[in-house]
Amino acid sequence: MSGPKGAPQLDRWRRSPEFREIARRQCQEMNKRHWEGPRCEAAKRSDGQPCQKPAMTNGRCHLHGGRTPSGEGWHKPRWPNRGAADGMEKLDRKLKDQDRAARKRAKRLAAMTPDERERHENWHKARRPGAAAARQRARDERRQNAEFRERMAAQPHAPSPELQAITDELMNLRQRLAEIQTDKGVFS
Ligand SMILES: [Zn+2]
């Protein structure tokens, strides 16, 4: 196996001008790709100017929300890179942060009035994690239900044909019951 000194043949190749030329071109290519693409437009804290670092897929650099999860996993925590030398430290820190956030959340919930608690729960009900399509479906359903309730509230004097039929039937039965009871002398 190659130690720090490496296999002599490989070392010779790595030291060769050809190899260095290939490596240099590769670096240039990577840098070009890195800086040619879209830039981060977030305002820098120091002077308010656009950040201008290379943007990640969501249009922001890694410091300005580029690593913020989105899509189906938007609600899941981002774990540190396993291969990093300080990966374990970062993981510890992350877990501790999450713990602290959970305790803070519990304290906040406990201090809420029933009214505030209801508003809080409704807010979260309207923002459930999960796939975008499923959330959109749930949103549409909630909107349709609200519209239906609104329509029903706007015309309280227009019962549906089913309700009308049931009401009629109920009245018939009650009249019939009263007649039978009268016949049997219940009311006399
Ligand atoms: Zn940025």
Boltz pocket constraint, residues with backbone or C-beta under 6 A from the ligand:
constraints:
  - pocket:
      binder: B
      contacts: [[A, 40], [A, 41], [A, 42], [A, 51], [A, 52], [A, 53], [A, 60], [A, 61], [A, 62], [A, 63], [A, 64]]
      max_distance: 6.0
